[in-house]
Amino acid sequence: MTPTLYQFFHRHVQHGFGRVGITEPATVAYVSDLLTRFARTEALYPFNDQEQRPLTTLVQFLREQRVADKDDRGHAIVVVRHLAEYTLFMSGFFRERLRARGQLSYYADHGRSAYGQTADFEKNGKRAQVYRRLKYDFARVAEALDDIRHHQFPLTNDGPGERTLAALWRR
């Protein structure tokens, strides 16, 4: 039986995080869910500008947050959580790219801050605890995601016409 995409990510996150001592089930589940959602491009870029073009950069998300803070508190909370998740995803899976551009610490700083704000906004105590943990362990979690990408999601194909993640998913 082929696992669901969530099960696929959960297995790899649990294994990769376990290697670096991140064993909290709620953190593993949250990051697995994040990766499952971000497998769809529209989830990675959920906001649009006035011309209905997707916002695709951290600077654009920060601008969206600033506008939302003034106009719509509920939307601001959604934007802050997305900022947290986007920066974690990018800092983990595209670490070399951010480092080469001199942006890794910029992303990490904004990610930690956004997770702290998300924890403050969150009414569910258990979820707030996960967000706080991610605020304090942001660098370690991002490094673990980078390690997972390098060791568990190799970027070479297993065979002709075979997509890497699709091949891994069937394993």
C-alpha positions in Angstrom: 0.0 0.0 0.0 1.4 3.4 -1.0 1.6 5.8 2.0 -0.1 9.1 2.0 2.0 12.2 1.4 1.7 13.1 5.1 2.9 9.5 6.1 5.8 9.8 3.7 7.0 13.1 5.2 6.2 12.0 8.7 8.4 8.9 8.4 11.3 10.9 6.9 11.0 13.8 9.4 10.7 11.5 12.4 13.9 9.6 11.2 15.8 12.8 10.4 14.8 14.7 13.5 15.5 11.7 15.7 19.1 11.6 14.4 19.6 15.1 15.9 17.6 14.6 19.1 14.4 16.3 18.1 11.9 13.7 19.3 8.8 15.7 20.4 5.9 14.0 18.5 4.0 17.3 18.2 7.0 19.0 16.5 7.5 16.0 14.2 3.7 16.0 13.3 3.7 19.8 12.7 6.7 19.8 10.4 5.4 16.8 8.6 2.1 18.6 8.0 3.9 21.8 6.9 5.9 19.8 4.3 2.7 18.1 3.1 0.9 21.4 2.7 3.9 23.1 1.0 4.1 20.3 -1.5 1.5 22.3 -3.4 2.9 25.6 -4.8 -0.2 27.5 -4.1 0.2 26.8 -0.4 3.7 28.1 -0.5 2.5 31.4 -2.1 -1.1 31.9 -0.8 -1.2 35.7 -1.0 -1.6 38.0 -4.0 -0.8 41.6 -4.7 -3.4 44.1 -6.0 -2.9 42.8 -9.6 -3.6 39.2 -8.3 0.0 38.1 -8.8 1.3 35.7 -6.1 3.6 37.2 -3.4 6.7 35.1 -3.7 9.4 36.7 -1.5 10.0 37.2 2.2 10.0 41.0 1.7 6.6 40.8 0.0 5.2 38.7 2.9 6.6 41.2 5.4 5.0 44.0 3.6 1.7 42.1 3.6 2.0 41.6 7.3 2.6 45.3 7.9 -0.5 46.2 5.9 -2.6 43.5 7.6 -1.5 44.7 11.0 -3.2 48.0 10.3 -6.3 46.8 8.5 -7.2 43.2 9.4 -5.9 41.5 12.6 -7.2 38.1 11.6 -5.4 38.3 8.3 -2.3 39.5 10.0 -2.3 36.4 12.2 -2.5 34.2 9.1 0.3 36.1 7.4 2.6 35.8 10.5 2.1 32.1 10.7 2.8 31.8 7.0 6.0 33.8 7.5 7.1 31.5 10.2 6.4 28.4 8.1 7.8 29.8 4.9 11.1 30.9 6.5 11.5 27.4 8.2 10.9 25.6 4.9 13.2 27.8 2.9 15.9 27.8 5.6 15.8 24.0 5.6 15.3 22.9 2.1 17.0 25.8 0.3 19.7 26.5 2.9 22.6 26.7 0.4 20.8 29.1 -1.8 20.0 31.4 1.1 23.5 31.1 2.4 25.0 32.0 -1.0 22.8 35.1 -1.2 23.7 36.1 2.4 20.1 35.7 3.5 20.2 32.7 5.8 20.4 34.7 9.1 17.8 37.2 7.8 15.3 34.3 7.2 16.2 32.7 10.5 15.7 36.0 12.4 12.3 36.6 10.8 11.3 33.0 11.3 12.1 33.0 15.0 10.2 36.3 15.4 7.2 35.0 13.4 7.0 31.8 15.4 7.1 33.8 18.7 4.3 36.0 17.4 2.3 33.0 16.2 2.7 31.4 19.7 1.4 34.6 21.3 -1.6 34.6 19.0 -2.4 30.9 19.3 -5.3 30.1 21.7 -4.6 26.3 21.7 -2.0 25.8 24.4 -0.5 22.7 22.8 0.0 24.4 19.4 1.3 27.5 21.1 3.9 25.3 22.8 5.0 23.8 19.4 5.4 27.3 18.0 7.4 28.4 21.0 9.7 25.4 20.6 10.2 26.3 17.0 11.0 29.8 17.9 13.8 28.6 20.2 14.9 25.7 18.1 14.5 27.3 14.7 18.2 26.9 13.6 18.3 23.3 14.8 15.1 22.3 13.1 16.1 24.1 9.8 19.5 22.3 10.0 17.7 19.0 10.5 15.5 19.7 7.4 18.6 20.5 5.4 20.1 17.2 6.6 16.9 15.4 5.6 17.0 17.0 2.1 20.6 15.9 1.6 20.5 12.4 3.0 16.9 11.3 2.6 15.8 13.2 -0.5 18.7 12.9 -2.9 18.4 15.0 -6.0 19.4 12.2 -8.4 16.9 10.1 -10.3 16.7 6.4 -9.6 16.0 5.5 -13.2 15.0 6.9 -16.6 12.0 9.1 -16.2 11.7 8.6 -12.5 11.2 11.6 -10.3 13.2 11.5 -7.1 10.4 12.2 -4.6 8.0 10.0 -6.4 10.5 7.1 -6.2 11.1 7.7 -2.5 7.4 8.0 -1.8 6.8 4.5 -3.2 9.5 3.0 -1.0 
